[in-house]
Amino acid sequence: MRFSPLPRFATAILGIFFALALVAPLPFVIVMPGSAQNIFEKIITIKNQQSYPATGRLDLMSVRVTNPNNWIIGPEVLYAWLRSDEAVYPRSAIYPPGATTESEKKAADAEMVSSQSKAIGAGLSFLSTHPEFGVASDQLNEENIDFDVKRTGGPSGGVIFALGVIELLTPRDLLRGRHISGSGTITVEGKVGSIGGINEKIHAAYKAGATLFLAPFGNRDEIASVPEGMNVVIVATLDDAVKALAVNG
């Protein structure tokens, strides 16, 4: 059976249509691996009391998300889908209606401050209920603990902040020279909550050289792949996280 070619005018119209479809803004965002920051390098500081230097590295993880002020186009979505370390989400799944870069930064900064406060409370509460870690009660003063984080925001660093507090205040060597990373929110009671971008954070931690990643229990079913050489341990509480540091190499 023979087919007649489309008229040139129709072909031109279709070409224009597909060209516009490629550059039309789409309601999606792309989540990519972000940075890994060692919290013992000018992020967490203990003052006016006894502290102990960390022997290893403990990374605060972040992800990069396309700007809420911008819309992405088709080729960007296709490229992200083809990459193993990036993910595409509906815009509404990441940003609330009317979100802007300014509003999201303000919210992330507020969440970061709250996360640090809860992490200090969780860390000190852990030490107060575990006297075997060798920290006197008069050394559990939250005013002696400062955080300075400039490159990231949000609440997902809570569990890492809490572990950093414990590591620096106790004479025990929890890290034992290892490079460890993780992510998860924290409550003052020590409960670890789920976070966004878990796979992107695992890949970023691997690229930074971490060998152990602490992931929240609530994200356990979202973990798609783990790079060879990376050990991912699921934790539900700060107690679980501390135990993970003790039993995993």
Secondary structure, DSSP 8 states (H G I E B T S, - for coil): -------HHHHHHHHHHHHHHHHS-BSEEEEEEEEEEETTTTTEEE-SS-----SSEEEEEEEEE--TT--B-HHHHHHHHH-TT-EEEEHHHHS-TT--HHHHHHHHHHHHHHHHHHHHHHHHHHHHT-GGG---GGG--GGGEEE---S--SSTTHHHHHHHHHHHHSSS-SSTT-EEEE--EE-TT-BEE--S-HHHHHHHHHHHT-SEEEEEGGGGGG-----TT-EEEEESBHHHHHHHHHH--
